Amino acid sequence: MAKSTLAEKFKNIGPGALVAAGFIGPGTVTTCTVSGASYGYTMLWALLFATVATILFQEMAARIGIITGKGLGENIRDRIGNPALKWAAIAIVIVAIFVGNIAYETGNVTGGILGIQAFAPGIQMLPIVVVIGIAGFACLWIGSYKLVEKILTAIVVFMGVVFLVTAFASPVDWGAVVSGLFVPTLPSAEQTGGVSPILVAAGLIGTTVVPYNLFLHASGAAERFKDPDQVADARFDAALSIGLGGVISMAILICAAANIHGTGVTVANGKDMAIALQPLLGSWATYMIGLGLLAAGFSSVITASLSAAYAVNGVLGWGKGLKDIRFKAIWLIVLLAGCFMAVAFGKSPTQLILTAQAANAILLPIMAFFVMFCANGADLEKFKNHLFANIAGVVIILVTIFIAYRNMSSFITSVQKLLGA
């Protein structure tokens, strides 16, 4: 197959955009807004690191899917020969995916609640959760991957335009932006109202390098790209789509830093987040952030449920088809659990969302290891990882392990606060 033209590469954008839509959810909006409001531009380095890490590992996942024609779950299962190790790996993946996806789904549903309550504060939580759950169920039950992909791609574009334009319309200190991007620092919690900076750093990474997206990307790429020569197209798709997603995340943080930091406002709900959009939208900011949170929450409700089904079905060797009853059973469990948890622990919504993102950061090194393991398979031949990818992958895993370790006490404290709320 001849190399694709630039126009063909743009035409083949899809799985990477789905991943970007998956991580530009309410967790990203909330975590980036809390970070910018609390610490100014200081934590931009975490988003830059997370974006590079996401591109690297999602490209590996896509490459694995294209060359093998299988999802990441199937690859993990097929590549471990020892029965004891195989079942240990299967158990680890299932537990990690269920814990991580249910936490993430809880944050997604909570984001949808924040979105609706931003412009309709009188509506109670339970009916909102019921509507979101039914709508998510209906979309997933249809089982059309292309329809879901188009919807989520449109949402990414929508979210991107709003926040990018607002960032340039805000009184931004661009010198501080550059410093925040390239000089990693952690402010003290005392300087920022007691909000744990390491929890926020873990949240920024966990909301971007989302473990379940690795499974979603591998399966999506396997469905979209049938020729090994299209690995280059998949790489272009991943770099462009995820890179744009990272820029959007940075724009959200920059908007909050420019318009909320230093005002004394503690971000607790959608109306507080709307302050970041006021330079562009004025009194319409609350409605826009509400619609944005709802759209982001709903899009991520779909992707979290879908990818959990891809991961579990794949690693257990079941059929991965969208219409397979076992596939549907998995995403239904995740969807229902997320709705239940959102109602049970939704009294502190921003804290709940931040904690959910930090949980994913703790699970990330485990999933990243499995991707590295599969990407070095001898059967991939010339498409297996090269030296740079392996070195960069190991460095990223070590950094995330360090951050997860440092974050553990703050994460446990945060969970205890939620349980006691």
DOLO-880815 format. One record per residue (C-alpha): residue in three letters; chain; x, y, z. Coordinates in pm, whole numbers. Layout:
<nodes>
{type: ALA mol: A px: X py: Y pz: Z}
...
</nodes>
This chain:
<nodes>
{type: MET mol: A px: 0 py: 0 pz: 0}
{type: ALA mol: A px: 136 py: 343 pz: -97}
{type: LYS mol: A px: 194 py: 603 pz: 170}
{type: SER mol: A px: -116 py: 805 pz: 254}
{type: THR mol: A px: -138 py: 1167 pz: 146}
{type: LEU mol: A px: -192 py: 1435 pz: 406}
{type: ALA mol: A px: -558 py: 1458 pz: 302}
{type: GLU mol: A px: -596 py: 1082 pz: 351}
{type: LYS mol: A px: -432 py: 1104 pz: 693}
{type: PHE mol: A px: -687 py: 1366 pz: 799}
{type: LYS mol: A px: -966 py: 1150 pz: 657}
{type: ASN mol: A px: -847 py: 857 pz: 870}
{type: ILE mol: A px: -860 py: 1052 pz: 1196}
{type: GLY mol: A px: -1093 py: 865 pz: 1430}
{type: PRO mol: A px: -966 py: 635 pz: 1707}
{type: GLY mol: A px: -729 py: 902 pz: 1839}
{type: ALA mol: A px: -1012 py: 1156 pz: 1843}
{type: LEU mol: A px: -1224 py: 909 pz: 2037}
{type: VAL mol: A px: -946 py: 885 pz: 2297}
{type: ALA mol: A px: -921 py: 1265 pz: 2315}
{type: ALA mol: A px: -1297 py: 1287 pz: 2361}
{type: GLY mol: A px: -1264 py: 1025 pz: 2634}
{type: PHE mol: A px: -1020 py: 1227 pz: 2844}
{type: ILE mol: A px: -1168 py: 1572 pz: 2777}
{type: GLY mol: A px: -1441 py: 1493 pz: 3025}
{type: PRO mol: A px: -1571 py: 1660 pz: 3340}
{type: GLY mol: A px: -1268 py: 1525 pz: 3525}
{type: THR mol: A px: -1041 py: 1727 pz: 3299}
{type: VAL mol: A px: -1255 py: 2040 pz: 3322}
{type: THR mol: A px: -1280 py: 2014 pz: 3701}
{type: THR mol: A px: -921 py: 1911 pz: 3776}
{type: CYS mol: A px: -769 py: 2168 pz: 3541}
{type: THR mol: A px: -996 py: 2441 pz: 3677}
{type: VAL mol: A px: -914 py: 2354 pz: 4040}
{type: SER mol: A px: -543 py: 2347 pz: 3954}
{type: GLY mol: A px: -549 py: 2684 pz: 3777}
{type: ALA mol: A px: -766 py: 2846 pz: 4045}
{type: SER mol: A px: -553 py: 2711 pz: 4330}
{type: TYR mol: A px: -198 py: 2727 pz: 4191}
{type: GLY mol: A px: -210 py: 2958 pz: 3890}
{type: TYR mol: A px: 6 py: 2832 pz: 3601}
{type: THR mol: A px: 238 py: 2628 pz: 3827}
{type: MET mol: A px: 105 py: 2283 pz: 3737}
{type: LEU mol: A px: 111 py: 2313 pz: 3357}
{type: TRP mol: A px: 417 py: 2085 pz: 3352}
{type: ALA mol: A px: 198 py: 1796 pz: 3473}
{type: LEU mol: A px: -32 py: 1840 pz: 3174}
{type: LEU mol: A px: 262 py: 1862 pz: 2933}
{type: PHE mol: A px: 410 py: 1541 pz: 3078}
{type: ALA mol: A px: 71 py: 1370 pz: 3067}
{type: THR mol: A px: 6 py: 1470 pz: 2706}
{type: VAL mol: A px: 342 py: 1336 pz: 2586}
{type: ALA mol: A px: 290 py: 1017 pz: 2787}
{type: THR mol: A px: -58 py: 972 pz: 2642}
{type: ILE mol: A px: 61 py: 1010 pz: 2283}
{type: LEU mol: A px: 343 py: 761 pz: 2343}
{type: PHE mol: A px: 134 py: 488 pz: 2506}
{type: GLN mol: A px: -177 py: 536 pz: 2292}
{type: GLU mol: A px: 40 py: 503 pz: 1979}
{type: MET mol: A px: 172 py: 174 pz: 2118}
{type: ALA mol: A px: -183 py: 53 pz: 2185}
{type: ALA mol: A px: -299 py: 151 pz: 1835}
{type: ARG mol: A px: 3 py: -19 pz: 1675}
{type: ILE mol: A px: -62 py: -340 pz: 1870}
{type: GLY mol: A px: -425 py: -338 pz: 1758}
{type: ILE mol: A px: -346 py: -280 pz: 1390}
{type: ILE mol: A px: -70 py: -541 pz: 1355}
{type: THR mol: A px: -241 py: -816 pz: 1552}
{type: GLY mol: A px: -599 py: -732 pz: 1459}
{type: LYS mol: A px: -687 py: -779 pz: 1826}
{type: GLY mol: A px: -759 py: -560 pz: 2124}
{type: LEU mol: A px: -515 py: -502 pz: 2410}
{type: GLY mol: A px: -702 py: -745 pz: 2636}
{type: GLU mol: A px: -667 py: -1028 pz: 2384}
{type: ASN mol: A px: -299 py: -950 pz: 2340}
{type: ILE mol: A px: -231 py: -964 pz: 2714}
{type: ARG mol: A px: -411 py: -1298 pz: 2734}
{type: ASP mol: A px: -240 py: -1449 pz: 2428}
{type: ARG mol: A px: 117 py: -1341 pz: 2510}
{type: ILE mol: A px: 149 py: -1495 pz: 2857}
{type: GLY mol: A px: 209 py: -1869 pz: 2825}
{type: ASN mol: A px: 234 py: -1974 pz: 3190}
{type: PRO mol: A px: -123 py: -2048 pz: 3312}
{type: ALA mol: A px: -63 py: -1913 pz: 3664}
{type: LEU mol: A px: 91 py: -1589 pz: 3535}
{type: LYS mol: A px: -181 py: -1558 pz: 3271}
{type: TRP mol: A px: -463 py: -1577 pz: 3524}
{type: ALA mol: A px: -277 py: -1345 pz: 3760}
{type: ALA mol: A px: -248 py: -1090 pz: 3478}
{type: ILE mol: A px: -616 py: -1137 pz: 3388}
{type: ALA mol: A px: -718 py: -1080 pz: 3751}
{type: ILE mol: A px: -500 py: -768 pz: 3777}
{type: VAL mol: A px: -642 py: -620 pz: 3456}
{type: ILE mol: A px: -1003 py: -691 pz: 3552}
{type: VAL mol: A px: -967 py: -547 pz: 3902}
{type: ALA mol: A px: -774 py: -241 pz: 3778}
{type: ILE mol: A px: -1017 py: -174 pz: 3495}
{type: PHE mol: A px: -1325 py: -218 pz: 3712}
{type: VAL mol: A px: -1190 py: -5 pz: 3996}
{type: GLY mol: A px: -1053 py: 261 pz: 3763}
{type: ASN mol: A px: -1350 py: 273 pz: 3528}
{type: ILE mol: A px: -1610 py: 279 pz: 3802}
{type: ALA mol: A px: -1419 py: 564 pz: 3970}
{type: TYR mol: A px: -1392 py: 744 pz: 3637}
{type: GLU mol: A px: -1758 py: 676 pz: 3554}
{type: THR mol: A px: -1859 py: 819 pz: 3890}
{type: GLY mol: A px: -1672 py: 1137 pz: 3802}
{type: ASN mol: A px: -1836 py: 1146 pz: 3458}
{type: VAL mol: A px: -2189 py: 1119 pz: 3597}
{type: THR mol: A px: -2104 py: 1375 pz: 3866}
{type: GLY mol: A px: -1979 py: 1609 pz: 3593}
{type: GLY mol: A px: -2311 py: 1576 pz: 3413}
{type: ILE mol: A px: -2488 py: 1664 pz: 3740}
{type: LEU mol: A px: -2265 py: 1971 pz: 3786}
{type: GLY mol: A px: -2341 py: 2074 pz: 3428}
{type: ILE mol: A px: -2718 py: 2066 pz: 3466}
{type: GLN mol: A px: -2715 py: 2220 pz: 3814}
{type: ALA mol: A px: -2496 py: 2506 pz: 3690}
{type: PHE mol: A px: -2793 py: 2662 pz: 3510}
{type: ALA mol: A px: -3076 py: 2478 pz: 3686}
{type: PRO mol: A px: -2969 py: 2455 pz: 4053}
{type: GLY mol: A px: -3317 py: 2360 pz: 4168}
{type: ILE mol: A px: -3308 py: 2018 pz: 4002}
{type: GLN mol: A px: -3226 py: 1737 pz: 4242}
{type: MET mol: A px: -2939 py: 1495 pz: 4186}
{type: LEU mol: A px: -3136 py: 1169 pz: 4151}
{type: PRO mol: A px: -3352 py: 1259 pz: 3847}
{type: ILE mol: A px: -3043 py: 1394 pz: 3668}
{type: VAL mol: A px: -2858 py: 1067 pz: 3728}
{type: VAL mol: A px: -3157 py: 869 pz: 3602}
{type: VAL mol: A px: -3171 py: 1073 pz: 3278}
{type: ILE mol: A px: -2795 py: 1045 pz: 3220}
{type: GLY mol: A px: -2804 py: 672 pz: 3289}
{type: ILE mol: A px: -3094 py: 608 pz: 3052}
{type: ALA mol: A px: -2940 py: 822 pz: 2776}
{type: GLY mol: A px: -2603 py: 648 pz: 2813}
{type: PHE mol: A px: -2772 py: 307 pz: 2811}
{type: ALA mol: A px: -2963 py: 390 pz: 2492}
{type: CYS mol: A px: -2654 py: 512 pz: 2308}
{type: LEU mol: A px: -2447 py: 208 pz: 2410}
{type: TRP mol: A px: -2725 py: -39 pz: 2334}
{type: ILE mol: A px: -2743 py: 80 pz: 1972}
{type: GLY mol: A px: -2390 py: -59 pz: 1935}
{type: SER mol: A px: -2275 py: 171 pz: 1653}
{type: TYR mol: A px: -1905 py: 249 pz: 1695}
{type: LYS mol: A px: -1902 py: 499 pz: 1407}
{type: LEU mol: A px: -2201 py: 688 pz: 1544}
{type: VAL mol: A px: -2041 py: 713 pz: 1888}
{type: GLU mol: A px: -1712 py: 822 pz: 1731}
{type: LYS mol: A px: -1875 py: 1104 pz: 1533}
{type: ILE mol: A px: -2068 py: 1232 pz: 1835}
{type: LEU mol: A px: -1760 py: 1238 pz: 2058}
{type: THR mol: A px: -1538 py: 1397 pz: 1791}
{type: ALA mol: A px: -1792 py: 1680 pz: 1758}
{type: ILE mol: A px: -1790 py: 1730 pz: 2135}
{type: VAL mol: A px: -1409 py: 1755 pz: 2140}
{type: VAL mol: A px: -1420 py: 2026 pz: 1872}
{type: PHE mol: A px: -1693 py: 2211 pz: 2062}
{type: MET mol: A px: -1504 py: 2202 pz: 2392}
{type: GLY mol: A px: -1178 py: 2300 pz: 2226}
{type: VAL mol: A px: -1307 py: 2610 pz: 2052}
{type: VAL mol: A px: -1472 py: 2748 pz: 2366}
{type: PHE mol: A px: -1172 py: 2711 pz: 2595}
{type: LEU mol: A px: -902 py: 2798 pz: 2342}
{type: VAL mol: A px: -1073 py: 3122 pz: 2241}
{type: THR mol: A px: -1138 py: 3210 pz: 2604}
{type: ALA mol: A px: -772 py: 3155 pz: 2692}
{type: PHE mol: A px: -663 py: 3410 pz: 2433}
{type: ALA mol: A px: -936 py: 3651 pz: 2546}
{type: SER mol: A px: -816 py: 3634 pz: 2909}
{type: PRO mol: A px: -547 py: 3846 pz: 3083}
{type: VAL mol: A px: -286 py: 3569 pz: 3070}
{type: ASP mol: A px: 70 py: 3601 pz: 3204}
{type: TRP mol: A px: 240 py: 3416 pz: 2917}
{type: GLY mol: A px: 580 py: 3427 pz: 3087}
{type: ALA mol: A px: 431 py: 3237 pz: 3381}
{type: VAL mol: A px: 274 py: 2994 pz: 3133}
{type: VAL mol: A px: 615 py: 2910 pz: 2986}
{type: SER mol: A px: 764 py: 2871 pz: 3334}
{type: GLY mol: A px: 476 py: 2648 pz: 3443}
{type: LEU mol: A px: 520 py: 2426 pz: 3139}
{type: PHE mol: A px: 892 py: 2365 pz: 3170}
{type: VAL mol: A px: 980 py: 2414 pz: 3539}
{type: PRO mol: A px: 821 py: 2133 pz: 3747}
{type: THR mol: A px: 729 py: 2259 pz: 4093}
{type: LEU mol: A px: 480 py: 2168 pz: 4367}
{type: PRO mol: A px: 344 py: 2455 pz: 4578}
{type: SER mol: A px: 272 py: 2392 pz: 4944}
{type: ALA mol: A px: -85 py: 2311 pz: 5047}
{type: GLU mol: A px: -70 py: 2598 pz: 5301}
{type: GLN mol: A px: -28 py: 2845 pz: 5014}
{type: THR mol: A px: -338 py: 2716 pz: 4840}
{type: GLY mol: A px: -608 py: 2677 pz: 5100}
{type: GLY mol: A px: -517 py: 2324 pz: 5202}
{type: VAL mol: A px: -578 py: 2164 pz: 4862}
{type: SER mol: A px: -317 py: 1887 pz: 4822}
{type: PRO mol: A px: -88 py: 1976 pz: 4528}
{type: ILE mol: A px: 29 py: 1614 pz: 4482}
{type: LEU mol: A px: -335 py: 1499 pz: 4463}
{type: VAL mol: A px: -399 py: 1760 pz: 4194}
{type: ALA mol: A px: -79 py: 1663 pz: 4008}
{type: ALA mol: A px: -189 py: 1299 pz: 4014}
{type: GLY mol: A px: -536 py: 1407 pz: 3905}
{type: LEU mol: A px: -400 py: 1603 pz: 3607}
{type: ILE mol: A px: -204 py: 1296 pz: 3496}
{type: GLY mol: A px: -486 py: 1053 pz: 3571}
{type: THR mol: A px: -742 py: 1258 pz: 3381}
{type: THR mol: A px: -519 py: 1265 pz: 3070}
{type: VAL mol: A px: -333 py: 931 pz: 3058}
{type: VAL mol: A px: -653 py: 734 pz: 3119}
{type: PRO mol: A px: -578 py: 359 pz: 3155}
{type: TYR mol: A px: -901 py: 244 pz: 2995}
{type: ASN mol: A px: -833 py: 449 pz: 2681}
{type: LEU mol: A px: -543 py: 213 pz: 2602}
{type: PHE mol: A px: -794 py: -70 pz: 2553}
{type: LEU mol: A px: -1037 py: 150 pz: 2363}
{type: HIS mol: A px: -766 py: 274 pz: 2127}
{type: ALA mol: A px: -627 py: -71 pz: 2047}
{type: SER mol: A px: -973 py: -205 pz: 1961}
{type: GLY mol: A px: -1072 py: 108 pz: 1769}
{type: ALA mol: A px: -752 py: 108 pz: 1564}
{type: ALA mol: A px: -792 py: -264 pz: 1487}
{type: GLU mol: A px: -1140 py: -190 pz: 1349}
{type: ARG mol: A px: -1043 py: 123 pz: 1155}
{type: PHE mol: A px: -703 py: 28 pz: 1008}
{type: LYS mol: A px: -675 py: -309 pz: 834}
{type: ASP mol: A px: -335 py: -266 pz: 662}
{type: PRO mol: A px: -5 py: -265 pz: 859}
{type: ASP mol: A px: 114 py: 22 pz: 638}
{type: GLN mol: A px: -158 py: 234 pz: 798}
{type: VAL mol: A px: 37 py: 242 pz: 1126}
{type: ALA mol: A px: 171 py: 578 pz: 1009}
{type: ASP mol: A px: -187 py: 706 pz: 968}
{type: ALA mol: A px: -274 py: 582 pz: 1318}
{type: ARG mol: A px: 36 py: 753 pz: 1456}
{type: PHE mol: A px: -66 py: 1081 pz: 1289}
{type: ASP mol: A px: -418 py: 1041 pz: 1426}
{type: ALA mol: A px: -290 py: 982 pz: 1779}
{type: ALA mol: A px: -38 py: 1267 pz: 1779}
{type: LEU mol: A px: -278 py: 1524 pz: 1630}
{type: SER mol: A px: -593 py: 1430 pz: 1822}
{type: ILE mol: A px: -430 py: 1372 pz: 2160}
{type: GLY mol: A px: -200 py: 1671 pz: 2115}
{type: LEU mol: A px: -506 py: 1888 pz: 2055}
{type: GLY mol: A px: -671 py: 1734 pz: 2360}
{type: GLY mol: A px: -366 py: 1826 pz: 2568}
{type: VAL mol: A px: -374 py: 2185 pz: 2440}
{type: ILE mol: A px: -743 py: 2206 pz: 2535}
{type: SER mol: A px: -662 py: 2082 pz: 2887}
{type: MET mol: A px: -390 py: 2344 pz: 2917}
{type: ALA mol: A px: -631 py: 2612 pz: 2793}
{type: ILE mol: A px: -879 py: 2518 pz: 3068}
{type: LEU mol: A px: -607 py: 2550 pz: 3333}
{type: ILE mol: A px: -485 py: 2880 pz: 3183}
{type: CYS mol: A px: -839 py: 3024 pz: 3182}
{type: ALA mol: A px: -880 py: 2937 pz: 3550}
{type: ALA mol: A px: -536 py: 3072 pz: 3641}
{type: ALA mol: A px: -598 py: 3401 pz: 3461}
{type: ASN mol: A px: -954 py: 3460 pz: 3582}
{type: ILE mol: A px: -998 py: 3280 pz: 3919}
{type: HIS mol: A px: -654 py: 3248 pz: 4083}
{type: GLY mol: A px: -602 py: 3515 pz: 4348}
{type: THR mol: A px: -971 py: 3610 pz: 4372}
{type: GLY mol: A px: -1034 py: 3401 pz: 4683}
{type: VAL mol: A px: -1289 py: 3182 pz: 4504}
{type: THR mol: A px: -1279 py: 2810 pz: 4593}
{type: VAL mol: A px: -1405 py: 2602 pz: 4303}
{type: ALA mol: A px: -1693 py: 2391 pz: 4435}
{type: ASN mol: A px: -1948 py: 2381 pz: 4153}
{type: GLY mol: A px: -2022 py: 2468 pz: 3791}
{type: LYS mol: A px: -2092 py: 2834 pz: 3866}
{type: ASP mol: A px: -1746 py: 2871 pz: 4017}
{type: MET mol: A px: -1592 py: 2710 pz: 3708}
{type: ALA mol: A px: -1786 py: 2951 pz: 3486}
{type: ILE mol: A px: -1578 py: 3243 pz: 3614}
{type: ALA mol: A px: -1294 py: 3115 pz: 3392}
{type: LEU mol: A px: -1508 py: 3176 pz: 3081}
{type: GLN mol: A px: -1646 py: 3518 pz: 3172}
{type: PRO mol: A px: -1391 py: 3727 pz: 2974}
{type: LEU mol: A px: -1533 py: 3579 pz: 2652}
{type: LEU mol: A px: -1891 py: 3490 pz: 2740}
{type: GLY mol: A px: -1988 py: 3726 pz: 3021}
{type: SER mol: A px: -2321 py: 3630 pz: 3177}
{type: TRP mol: A px: -2351 py: 3340 pz: 2931}
{type: ALA mol: A px: -2049 py: 3168 pz: 3088}
{type: THR mol: A px: -2258 py: 2972 pz: 3338}
{type: TYR mol: A px: -2476 py: 2829 pz: 3062}
{type: MET mol: A px: -2175 py: 2741 pz: 2849}
{type: ILE mol: A px: -1985 py: 2567 pz: 3129}
{type: GLY mol: A px: -2303 py: 2384 pz: 3221}
{type: LEU mol: A px: -2353 py: 2262 pz: 2866}
{type: GLY mol: A px: -1983 py: 2179 pz: 2837}
{type: LEU mol: A px: -1978 py: 1975 pz: 3159}
{type: LEU mol: A px: -2292 py: 1791 pz: 3056}
{type: ALA mol: A px: -2156 py: 1715 pz: 2708}
{type: ALA mol: A px: -1817 py: 1612 pz: 2844}
{type: GLY mol: A px: -1975 py: 1400 pz: 3115}
{type: PHE mol: A px: -2204 py: 1221 pz: 2873}
{type: SER mol: A px: -1929 py: 1156 pz: 2619}
{type: SER mol: A px: -1704 py: 1010 pz: 2887}
{type: VAL mol: A px: -1990 py: 804 pz: 3034}
{type: ILE mol: A px: -2001 py: 625 pz: 2698}
{type: THR mol: A px: -1626 py: 577 pz: 2651}
{type: ALA mol: A px: -1561 py: 457 pz: 3008}
{type: SER mol: A px: -1834 py: 193 pz: 2983}
{type: LEU mol: A px: -1734 py: 92 pz: 2630}
{type: SER mol: A px: -1366 py: 52 pz: 2705}
{type: ALA mol: A px: -1430 py: -150 pz: 3021}
{type: ALA mol: A px: -1625 py: -396 pz: 2806}
{type: TYR mol: A px: -1344 py: -410 pz: 2547}
{type: ALA mol: A px: -1086 py: -474 pz: 2819}
{type: VAL mol: A px: -1271 py: -740 pz: 3019}
{type: ASN mol: A px: -1410 py: -925 pz: 2716}
{type: GLY mol: A px: -1069 py: -923 pz: 2554}
{type: VAL mol: A px: -868 py: -1043 pz: 2850}
{type: LEU mol: A px: -1120 py: -1320 pz: 2921}
{type: GLY mol: A px: -1123 py: -1430 pz: 2558}
{type: TRP mol: A px: -1492 py: -1354 pz: 2502}
{type: GLY mol: A px: -1644 py: -1202 pz: 2187}
{type: LYS mol: A px: -1567 py: -833 pz: 2167}
{type: GLY mol: A px: -1857 py: -733 pz: 1939}
{type: LEU mol: A px: -2062 py: -433 pz: 2046}
{type: LYS mol: A px: -2379 py: -643 pz: 2022}
{type: ASP mol: A px: -2244 py: -938 pz: 2223}
{type: ILE mol: A px: -2454 py: -989 pz: 2537}
{type: ARG mol: A px: -2150 py: -1037 pz: 2764}
{type: PHE mol: A px: -1995 py: -721 pz: 2619}
{type: LYS mol: A px: -2315 py: -534 pz: 2703}
{type: ALA mol: A px: -2328 py: -683 pz: 3053}
{type: ILE mol: A px: -1983 py: -539 pz: 3136}
{type: TRP mol: A px: -2060 py: -185 pz: 3024}
{type: LEU mol: A px: -2396 py: -200 pz: 3200}
{type: ILE mol: A px: -2229 py: -289 pz: 3533}
{type: VAL mol: A px: -1985 py: 2 pz: 3500}
{type: LEU mol: A px: -2263 py: 243 pz: 3402}
{type: LEU mol: A px: -2491 py: 143 pz: 3690}
{type: ALA mol: A px: -2205 py: 145 pz: 3943}
{type: GLY mol: A px: -2100 py: 494 pz: 3833}
{type: CYS mol: A px: -2457 py: 623 pz: 3868}
{type: PHE mol: A px: -2493 py: 467 pz: 4214}
{type: MET mol: A px: -2157 py: 603 pz: 4338}
{type: ALA mol: A px: -2238 py: 952 pz: 4207}
{type: VAL mol: A px: -2557 py: 958 pz: 4415}
{type: ALA mol: A px: -2395 py: 801 pz: 4722}
{type: PHE mol: A px: -2085 py: 1025 pz: 4735}
{type: GLY mol: A px: -2194 py: 1332 pz: 4536}
{type: LYS mol: A px: -2221 py: 1572 pz: 4830}
{type: SER mol: A px: -1870 py: 1703 pz: 4750}
{type: PRO mol: A px: -1871 py: 1687 pz: 4368}
{type: THR mol: A px: -1541 py: 1857 pz: 4287}
{type: GLN mol: A px: -1359 py: 1652 pz: 4553}
{type: LEU mol: A px: -1523 py: 1334 pz: 4419}
{type: ILE mol: A px: -1412 py: 1407 pz: 4062}
{type: LEU mol: A px: -1057 py: 1498 pz: 4170}
{type: THR mol: A px: -1027 py: 1177 pz: 4374}
{type: ALA mol: A px: -1152 py: 969 pz: 4079}
{type: GLN mol: A px: -881 py: 1110 pz: 3852}
{type: ALA mol: A px: -613 py: 1045 pz: 4117}
{type: ALA mol: A px: -730 py: 681 pz: 4139}
{type: ASN mol: A px: -658 py: 639 pz: 3768}
{type: ALA mol: A px: -309 py: 782 pz: 3814}
{type: ILE mol: A px: -239 py: 513 pz: 4078}
{type: LEU mol: A px: -354 py: 235 pz: 3840}
{type: LEU mol: A px: -173 py: 381 pz: 3537}
{type: PRO mol: A px: 173 py: 218 pz: 3587}
{type: ILE mol: A px: 13 py: -129 pz: 3587}
{type: MET mol: A px: -164 py: -78 pz: 3255}
{type: ALA mol: A px: 138 py: 98 pz: 3103}
{type: PHE mol: A px: 354 py: -205 pz: 3187}
{type: PHE mol: A px: 116 py: -438 pz: 3001}
{type: VAL mol: A px: 119 py: -210 pz: 2696}
{type: MET mol: A px: 500 py: -206 pz: 2695}
{type: PHE mol: A px: 504 py: -585 pz: 2729}
{type: CYS mol: A px: 272 py: -633 pz: 2430}
{type: ALA mol: A px: 440 py: -365 pz: 2217}
{type: ASN mol: A px: 771 py: -556 pz: 2238}
{type: GLY mol: A px: 625 py: -882 pz: 2106}
{type: ALA mol: A px: 852 py: -1052 pz: 1851}
{type: ASP mol: A px: 553 py: -1117 pz: 1622}
{type: LEU mol: A px: 518 py: -742 pz: 1565}
{type: GLU mol: A px: 850 py: -764 pz: 1377}
{type: LYS mol: A px: 943 py: -422 pz: 1238}
{type: PHE mol: A px: 646 py: -266 pz: 1415}
{type: LYS mol: A px: 757 py: -357 pz: 1767}
{type: ASN mol: A px: 890 py: -87 pz: 1998}
{type: HIS mol: A px: 1220 py: 72 pz: 1906}
{type: LEU mol: A px: 1479 py: 178 pz: 2163}
{type: PHE mol: A px: 1353 py: 534 pz: 2209}
{type: ALA mol: A px: 995 py: 420 pz: 2274}
{type: ASN mol: A px: 1115 py: 170 pz: 2535}
{type: ILE mol: A px: 1339 py: 421 pz: 2714}
{type: ALA mol: A px: 1068 py: 688 pz: 2713}
{type: GLY mol: A px: 810 py: 434 pz: 2829}
{type: VAL mol: A px: 1022 py: 318 pz: 3122}
{type: VAL mol: A px: 1092 py: 679 pz: 3228}
{type: ILE mol: A px: 720 py: 762 pz: 3218}
{type: ILE mol: A px: 630 py: 451 pz: 3420}
{type: LEU mol: A px: 893 py: 535 pz: 3684}
{type: VAL mol: A px: 769 py: 895 pz: 3711}
{type: THR mol: A px: 407 py: 783 pz: 3747}
{type: ILE mol: A px: 505 py: 526 pz: 4013}
{type: PHE mol: A px: 683 py: 802 pz: 4207}
{type: ILE mol: A px: 383 py: 1036 pz: 4181}
{type: ALA mol: A px: 143 py: 754 pz: 4275}
{type: TYR mol: A px: 359 py: 677 pz: 4581}
{type: ARG mol: A px: 372 py: 1042 pz: 4686}
{type: ASN mol: A px: -1 py: 1075 pz: 4623}
{type: MET mol: A px: -111 py: 774 pz: 4826}
{type: SER mol: A px: -157 py: 941 pz: 5165}
{type: SER mol: A px: -342 py: 1238 pz: 5012}
{type: PHE mol: A px: -558 py: 1000 pz: 4811}
{type: ILE mol: A px: -652 py: 796 pz: 5121}
{type: THR mol: A px: -732 py: 1115 pz: 5312}
{type: SER mol: A px: -949 py: 1233 pz: 5024}
{type: VAL mol: A px: -1141 py: 904 pz: 5015}
{type: GLN mol: A px: -1195 py: 921 pz: 5392}
{type: LYS mol: A px: -1337 py: 1272 pz: 5355}
{type: LEU mol: A px: -1578 py: 1151 pz: 5087}
{type: LEU mol: A px: -1692 py: 857 pz: 5299}
{type: GLY mol: A px: -1748 py: 1088 pz: 5591}
{type: ALA mol: A px: -1923 py: 1356 pz: 5387}
</nodes>
